[in-house]
């Protein structure tokens, strides 16, 4: 693309010409192979006429005559003959797979006072999926009909892959629940530790419906009651949405792994990652951990076991050679959002990037003008200092820094 093509938006990039320089952003039709053309941002300037980001290049793979795959941004050659952990026996193909951990029924903290809130109206799209989910959970013994003075409203969550998650709004119950020492590790500390390994190969294991695999003592169940279509149910297993569920679940999985003498790994509740310098090493580590979890009667879905691979996603970020990056699809989704023109749109944008705040330097300083205009007492108004809503180029700059880590 000739350097005379100048975009309407500007972006500052460091390292291209030996220092920091302002470029312009142009939407262009691009293709790595001459086929499958698609729109993608390109930055241009006279000194560097055409720069295509690594976020796009990573999507391009080429197979040579020997059957080896080469990929931009990956230093090593990936062969197609490496055995994957999801081929191991015992893994489930059932999307609703639920285990039942071989432990005593758990006696958990009981609320100090009765909490009763009626069910509020749910979205139309959630009604049929949630009804089917409750029927299936009842058939699996995860929930059962009950009569309880407690009641909390169902709060369906629409997951990114299009499915629904049955959660209950336990915020009021949480306020009257006795404390329990938290034992879930800090996500950022786990990422620092994984970064220090500088591994070449990774594999991840995600336990299926881990909370629902943990049995509750009968006397602890009434407080978790909820109502659906005029029928009251409660959980026989650890529910989602209750404040102590992550701590209890993490601890029981950790105990099972320690008892089974699991190889070196990192665990965040029901997500586990192993690493190593060879694919065979990682495969054996992952195989051992899967065997321990299956022996403890957890369920593991094939689709939730990844690797061995050079690049893998764990705790929301992609890992390669001990370095992490925010996934390209996340960056593209955020940068594609329209500029904010009212409070609701601004809140949506802040919600979209909020999870990534710990990865973005000077995050608070960058988004502070946005938080100011979302306050209830303030009208949505951009003054002279704000000039206009956060432009797309600024949003890309906000998210681009971690790609170099």
C-alpha positions in Angstrom: 0.0 0.0 0.0 1.6 3.3 -1.0 2.4 5.8 1.8 0.0 8.4 0.2 -2.9 6.4 1.7 -3.6 8.3 4.9 -6.2 7.2 7.4 -8.6 9.5 9.3 -7.6 8.1 12.7 -4.1 8.5 14.3 -2.3 6.0 16.6 1.1 6.3 18.3 3.4 3.3 18.0 6.9 2.8 19.5 9.7 0.7 18.1 8.9 0.8 14.4 11.4 3.5 13.4 13.6 3.5 16.5 11.3 5.7 18.6 7.7 6.7 19.2 5.9 8.1 16.1 2.4 9.0 15.1 0.8 6.8 12.3 -2.6 6.8 10.7 -5.0 3.9 10.7 -6.5 2.7 7.4 -9.1 -0.1 6.9 -7.9 -2.2 3.9 -8.7 -5.5 2.2 -5.9 -7.9 3.2 -5.0 -11.6 2.6 -1.9 -13.7 3.4 -2.5 -16.2 0.7 -4.3 -14.3 -2.1 -7.5 -15.9 -1.0 -10.1 -15.2 1.7 -9.8 -11.4 1.7 -11.0 -9.6 4.7 -11.1 -6.1 6.2 -8.3 -5.3 8.7 -6.6 -2.2 10.1 -3.2 -1.2 8.7 -1.0 1.6 10.0 0.8 3.8 7.4 3.4 6.6 7.4 6.1 7.8 4.9 8.9 6.1 7.0 7.0 2.8 7.3 4.6 2.6 4.3 2.7 -0.5 5.4 2.5 -2.3 8.7 0.3 -5.3 9.3 -0.1 -6.2 12.9 0.9 -9.5 14.5 -2.7 -9.9 15.6 -3.6 -10.5 11.9 -0.4 -12.4 11.0 -1.0 -15.0 13.8 -4.1 -16.2 12.0 -2.0 -17.3 8.9 -0.7 -20.8 8.7 1.2 -22.4 5.8 1.9 -26.1 5.3 5.1 -27.1 3.5 5.7 -30.2 1.4 6.8 -32.2 4.5 3.5 -31.6 6.2 4.8 -29.2 8.7 2.8 -26.1 9.6 4.5 -22.7 9.9 2.8 -19.7 11.6 3.7 -16.1 11.9 4.7 -15.1 15.5 5.5 -18.7 16.5 9.2 -19.5 16.5 8.8 -23.3 16.5 7.5 -25.6 13.9 4.3 -27.4 14.9 3.7 -30.9 13.6 0.3 -32.4 13.2 1.4 -35.8 14.6 1.5 -34.7 18.3 -1.0 -36.6 20.4 -3.5 -34.3 22.1 -4.8 -34.8 25.6 -8.4 -34.7 24.5 -7.9 -38.1 22.9 -7.5 -39.8 26.3 -10.1 -42.3 27.5 -12.7 -41.2 30.1 -13.3 -37.7 28.8 -16.9 -36.8 28.2 -18.6 -35.6 25.0 -21.8 -34.7 27.0 -22.1 -30.9 27.1 -23.9 -31.1 30.4 -21.5 -33.6 32.1 -21.5 -33.5 35.9 -19.3 -35.5 38.3 -19.8 -36.3 41.9 -16.7 -35.9 44.0 -15.8 -38.8 46.3 -15.9 -36.8 49.6 -18.3 -36.4 52.5 -21.2 -34.0 52.0 -19.8 -30.6 52.7 -21.0 -28.6 55.8 -20.9 -25.0 54.7 -21.6 -21.7 56.6 -25.3 -21.2 57.1 -26.9 -17.7 56.8 -27.5 -15.9 60.2 -31.0 -14.8 59.1 -33.7 -15.8 56.5 -33.5 -14.1 53.1 -36.5 -14.3 50.9 -36.7 -12.4 47.5 -39.2 -13.2 44.8 -38.2 -14.1 41.3 -37.9 -11.2 39.0 -38.8 -11.3 35.3 -36.2 -13.0 33.1 -35.5 -12.3 29.5 -37.6 -14.2 26.9 -34.5 -15.8 25.3 -33.5 -17.3 28.7 -36.8 -19.0 29.6 -36.7 -22.2 27.5 -32.9 -22.9 28.0 -33.2 -22.3 31.8 -36.3 -24.6 32.0 -34.5 -27.4 30.2 -31.4 -26.9 32.4 -33.4 -27.2 35.6 -35.0 -30.4 34.3 -31.6 -31.9 33.5 -30.0 -30.8 36.8 -32.9 -32.4 38.6 -32.5 -35.7 36.7 -28.7 -35.6 37.6 -29.5 -35.0 41.3 -27.9 -31.6 41.3 -31.1 -29.8 42.3 -34.4 -31.1 43.9 -37.8 -29.7 44.8 -38.1 -28.3 48.3 -40.2 -26.1 50.6 -38.0 -23.5 52.3 -38.5 -20.1 54.0 -35.4 -18.9 52.0 -35.7 -17.8 48.4 -33.3 -16.1 45.9 -34.1 -15.1 42.3 -32.6 -16.9 39.3 -30.1 -14.7 37.4 -29.4 -16.3 34.0 -26.1 -15.5 32.5 -25.6 -15.6 28.7 -22.1 -17.1 28.0 -19.9 -15.9 25.1 -20.3 -19.2 23.2 -24.1 -18.6 23.1 -25.1 -21.0 25.9 -26.8 -20.0 29.1 -25.5 -20.5 32.7 -28.0 -21.1 35.5 -26.9 -18.8 38.4 -28.9 -17.5 41.3 -28.7 -14.0 42.6 -27.3 -14.7 46.1 -26.2 -11.2 46.8 -28.6 -10.7 49.7 -27.8 -14.2 51.1 -24.1 -13.4 50.9 -24.6 -10.4 53.1 -25.8 -12.6 56.0 -23.4 -15.5 55.4 -20.7 -16.0 58.0 -17.1 -15.4 56.6 -14.8 -18.1 55.4 -11.1 -17.6 54.9 -10.5 -17.2 51.2 -8.1 -19.7 49.6 -8.4 -18.8 45.9 -5.0 -17.6 44.5 -4.7 -14.1 43.0 -4.9 -14.3 39.2 -2.2 -11.8 38.6 0.2 -13.7 40.9 -0.5 -16.9 39.0 0.3 -15.1 35.7 3.6 -13.8 37.1 4.5 -17.3 38.1 3.6 -18.8 34.8 5.5 -16.1 33.0 8.7 -17.0 35.0 8.5 -20.6 33.5 9.3 -19.4 29.9 7.9 -22.8 28.7 7.7 -23.9 25.1 4.7 -26.2 25.4 1.4 -25.9 27.4 -1.8 -27.8 28.1 -4.9 -26.8 30.0 -7.7 -28.7 31.7 -11.1 -27.3 32.7 -13.2 -29.4 35.0 -16.8 -29.7 33.8 -19.4 -28.1 36.2 -17.0 -28.4 39.1 -19.2 -26.6 41.6 -22.1 -29.1 40.8 -19.7 -32.0 41.5 -19.4 -31.1 45.2 -22.2 -32.6 47.5 -23.8 -30.4 50.2 -24.9 -31.6 53.6 -28.7 -31.8 53.9 -28.9 -29.1 56.7 -27.1 -26.6 54.5 -29.3 -26.8 51.5 -32.5 -24.9 52.4 -30.7 -21.5 52.3 -30.0 -21.9 48.6 -33.7 -22.3 47.5 -35.0 -20.6 44.3 -38.3 -20.7 42.5 -39.0 -21.5 38.8 -42.5 -21.6 37.3 -44.1 -21.7 40.7 -42.0 -24.6 41.9 -39.3 -24.2 44.6 -36.0 -26.0 44.2 -32.7 -26.0 46.1 -29.2 -27.2 45.4 -27.9 -30.5 46.5 -24.5 -29.5 45.2 -22.4 -26.4 45.6 -24.2 -23.5 43.8 -22.9 -20.8 41.5 -23.3 -17.3 42.7 -22.7 -18.0 46.4 -19.7 -16.2 47.7 -17.9 -19.2 49.3 -18.3 -21.6 46.4 -15.0 -20.7 44.6 -13.0 -21.1 47.9 -14.6 -24.5 48.7 -14.3 -25.8 45.1 -10.6 -24.7 44.8 -9.7 -26.3 48.1 -11.3 -29.7 47.3 -9.7 -29.8 43.8 -6.3 -28.9 45.3 -6.7 -31.6 47.9 -7.5 -34.2 45.2 -4.5 -33.2 43.2 -2.1 -33.3 46.2 -3.5 -36.7 47.3 -2.8 -38.0 43.8 0.7 -36.5 43.7 0.0 -34.4 40.7 3.0 -33.1 38.7 3.9 -29.4 38.7 0.9 -27.3 37.6 -1.0 -24.1 38.4 -4.6 -24.1 39.5 -7.3 -21.4 39.6 -10.5 -23.0 41.0 -11.4 -25.5 38.2 -8.8 -24.3 35.6 -5.5 -26.1 35.5 -2.4 -25.6 33.3 0.8 -27.6 32.9 3.9 -26.7 30.9 7.2 -28.1 29.7 10.0 -27.9 27.1 8.6 -30.8 25.0 5.2 -31.9 23.9 5.8 -35.3 25.3 6.6 -33.9 28.7 3.4 -31.8 28.8 1.3 -34.7 27.6 2.5 -36.9 30.4 1.9 -34.2 33.0 -1.6 -33.5 31.7 -2.4 -37.2 31.4 -1.5 -37.8 35.1 -3.7 -34.9 36.2 -6.6 -36.0 34.2 -6.3 -39.5 35.6 -6.3 -38.1 39.2 -9.4 -35.9 38.6 -11.3 -38.8 36.9 -10.4 -41.1 39.8 -11.8 -38.5 42.2 -15.0 -38.6 40.1 -14.9 -35.2 38.5 -16.2 -35.0 34.9 -13.9 -33.5 32.2 -15.3 -32.6 28.8 -13.1 -33.3 25.7 -13.8 -29.8 24.4 -12.3 -28.3 27.6 -8.9 -30.1 27.3 -6.4 -28.2 25.2 -2.8 -29.1 24.1 0.0 -29.8 24.1 0.5 -26.6 22.1 2.9 -23.8 21.7 0.2 -21.2 22.3 -2.7 -21.7 24.6 -5.3 -19.7 26.5 -5.4 -19.7 30.3 -7.2 -17.3 32.7 -8.4 -15.2 29.7 -5.0 -14.5 28.2 -3.0 -16.3 25.5 0.4 -17.8 26.5 3.5 -18.4 24.3 7.1 -18.8 25.4 6.3 -17.6 28.9 4.7 -14.4 27.5 1.1 -13.4 27.5 -1.1 -11.3 25.3 -4.8 -10.3 25.3 -6.6 -12.4 22.7 -6.9 -10.8 19.3 -10.7 -11.4 19.2 -11.1 -9.4 22.5 -9.1 -6.5 21.1 -11.1 -6.5 17.8 -14.4 -6.7 19.7 -13.5 -3.7 21.8 -12.0 -1.6 19.1 -15.1 -2.3 16.9 -17.4 -0.8 19.5 -19.0 2.5 18.4 -17.8 5.7 20.1 -19.8 6.3 23.3 -22.6 8.8 23.0 -24.5 8.2 26.3 -24.1 6.8 29.8 -25.3 3.3 28.9 -22.8 2.9 26.0 -20.0 4.2 28.2 -20.9 1.7 30.9 -21.0 -1.1 28.3 -17.5 -0.1 27.1 -16.1 0.0 30.7 -17.6 -3.4 31.4 -16.0 -4.8 28.3 -12.5 -3.7 29.3 -12.8 -3.9 33.0 -11.6 -7.6 33.2 -8.4 -6.5 31.5 -7.6 -3.5 33.7 -4.8 -5.4 35.5 -3.0 -5.8 32.2 -3.2 -2.2 31.0 -0.7 0.3 32.3 -2.2 3.5 33.7 -5.6 2.1 33.2 -7.3 4.3 35.8 -5.8 7.5 34.4 -6.8 6.6 30.8 -10.5 5.8 31.6 -11.1 8.3 34.4 -13.0 10.7 32.1 -15.3 7.9 31.2 -16.1 7.1 34.9 -16.8 10.7 35.6 -19.6 10.9 32.9 -21.2 7.7 34.2 -21.9 9.0 37.7 -25.6 9.3 38.5 -25.3 12.9 39.5 -23.6 13.8 36.2 -25.2 14.3 32.8 -23.4 12.7 29.9 -21.5 15.7 28.5 -18.1 15.9 27.0 -16.5 19.3 27.7 -13.6 20.9 26.0 -11.1 18.7 27.9 -12.9 15.6 26.7 -13.6 16.9 23.2 -15.3 13.8 22.0 -16.0 10.1 23.1 -13.0 7.8 23.2 -12.2 7.2 19.5 -11.5 3.8 18.0 -7.7 4.5 17.7 -7.5 5.4 21.4 -9.3 2.2 22.3 -6.9 0.2 20.2 -4.0 1.9 21.9 -5.5 1.1 25.2 -5.6 -2.6 24.4 -2.4 -2.9 22.3 0.3 -2.6 24.9 0.1 -6.2 26.3 0.8 -7.6 22.9 4.4 -6.8 23.2 4.9 -8.4 26.6 
